[in-house]
């Protein structure tokens, strides 16, 4: 379906150009955010994150002091995840996609971004969250289920008199 209504999203001449431009910007923002949400829940993104954590978590200690090599690992983590996100977003949005534009758009409209997505993106920009994620990953991986106490459940019915 072509014509004025399709080209202008139903713009009917009432109102002004700014409201149409705002609607187009809103639509573009919604499309970008939708693609970004799809990318961060993709199996490939999850696998990249998981393999990076598995490979590097042993180098992190749960202590106040940050070691110098943490910064290098953090920078490689950011580069890997941003590279994945940027590559997938370019595939979905076209070659004109710019990660910097997306990030500034998200920052200026953060109240409109899904909280889980915003937390995911924020965690990429926060070293303390990264370190905590590494330590949590390591402790979950190292959890020794064989040494947990065994819970014995006795059926209440076994103690009831038989009729």
C-alpha positions in Angstrom: 0.0 0.0 0.0 1.6 3.2 -1.1 0.5 6.8 -1.1 0.5 9.7 1.3 -0.9 7.8 4.3 1.7 5.0 4.0 4.6 7.3 3.4 3.8 9.6 6.3 2.5 7.0 8.7 -1.1 8.3 8.4 0.0 12.0 8.6 -3.2 13.8 7.5 -2.0 17.4 7.4 -3.5 18.2 10.8 -0.8 19.3 13.2 2.7 20.2 12.2 5.9 18.7 10.9 7.4 18.4 14.4 4.7 16.0 15.6 5.3 13.8 12.5 9.1 14.0 13.1 8.6 13.1 16.7 6.5 10.1 15.8 9.1 9.0 13.2 11.8 9.3 15.9 9.7 7.3 18.4 9.1 4.6 15.8 12.9 4.5 15.0 13.7 4.3 18.7 11.2 1.5 19.3 12.6 -0.5 16.3 16.2 0.0 17.6 15.3 -1.0 21.1 13.3 -4.0 19.8 16.3 -5.2 17.8 18.6 -4.6 20.8 16.4 -6.6 23.1 16.4 -9.5 20.5 20.2 -9.4 20.3 20.9 -9.5 24.0 18.7 -12.5 24.5 20.1 -14.4 21.5 21.8 -17.7 22.2 25.0 -16.3 20.6 25.2 -13.4 22.9 24.5 -15.5 26.0 27.1 -18.1 24.9 29.7 -15.3 24.3 29.1 -13.9 27.7 29.1 -17.3 29.4 32.3 -18.5 27.7 34.1 -15.2 28.6 33.0 -15.5 32.2 34.1 -19.2 32.3 37.5 -18.4 30.8 38.4 -15.5 33.1 36.5 -15.9 36.4 39.3 -17.8 38.1 41.5 -14.6 37.9 39.0 -12.7 40.2 39.1 -12.7 43.9 36.3 -11.5 46.3 38.4 -8.8 47.9 38.4 -5.1 48.2 41.5 -4.5 46.1 41.3 -4.6 42.3 44.2 -6.1 40.5 45.7 -4.3 37.5 44.9 -7.2 35.1 41.2 -6.9 36.0 41.1 -3.8 33.9 42.5 -5.5 30.8 40.0 -8.4 31.2 37.2 -5.9 31.6 38.2 -3.9 28.5 38.3 -7.2 26.5 34.9 -8.1 27.8 33.4 -4.8 26.8 35.0 -5.0 23.3 33.7 -8.5 22.8 30.1 -7.8 23.8 30.0 -4.4 22.0 31.5 -6.0 19.0 28.8 -8.7 19.0 26.0 -6.2 19.6 27.3 -3.8 17.0 27.7 -6.5 14.4 24.2 -8.0 14.9 22.6 -4.5 15.0 24.3 -3.7 11.7 22.9 -6.9 10.3 19.4 -6.0 11.6 19.4 -2.2 11.0 21.7 -1.8 8.0 25.3 -0.6 7.5 24.5 2.9 8.7 24.0 1.7 12.3 26.2 3.5 14.8 26.7 2.0 18.3 27.5 5.5 19.7 24.2 6.9 18.3 22.3 4.0 19.9 24.0 4.5 23.3 23.4 8.3 23.4 19.7 7.7 22.3 19.3 5.2 25.2 20.9 7.5 27.6 18.6 10.4 26.6 15.5 8.2 26.8 16.4 5.8 29.5 13.0 6.0 31.1 11.5 4.4 27.9 13.9 1.5 27.9 12.9 -1.9 29.4 14.4 -2.2 32.9 16.1 -5.5 32.2 17.7 -4.3 29.0 18.8 -1.1 30.7 20.4 -3.1 33.6 22.1 -5.3 31.0 23.6 -2.3 29.2 24.4 -0.5 32.5 26.3 -3.6 33.7 28.5 -3.3 30.6 29.5 0.2 31.6 30.1 -0.5 35.3 33.3 -2.3 36.4 32.1 -3.1 39.9 29.1 -5.0 38.4 31.4 -6.8 36.1 33.7 -7.8 38.9 30.7 -9.0 41.0 29.4 -11.0 38.0 32.8 -12.7 37.6 32.9 -13.6 41.3 29.3 -14.8 41.4 29.9 -16.9 38.2 33.0 -18.4 39.8 31.2 -19.2 43.1 28.2 -20.8 41.3 30.5 -22.9 39.1 32.5 -24.0 42.1 29.5 -24.8 44.3 30.0 -28.4 45.5 26.5 -30.0 45.6 28.0 -33.3 46.8 28.9 -31.8 50.2 25.5 -30.2 50.9 23.6 -31.7 53.8 21.0 -34.3 52.7 17.4 -33.5 53.6 15.5 -36.6 54.7 11.8 -36.5 54.1 9.6 -38.9 56.0 6.0 -39.4 54.9 3.5 -38.3 57.6 1.3 -41.2 56.4 3.8 -43.8 57.6 3.2 -42.8 61.3 -0.6 -42.9 61.0 -2.5 -45.9 62.4 -3.8 -48.3 59.8 -7.5 -48.8 59.6 
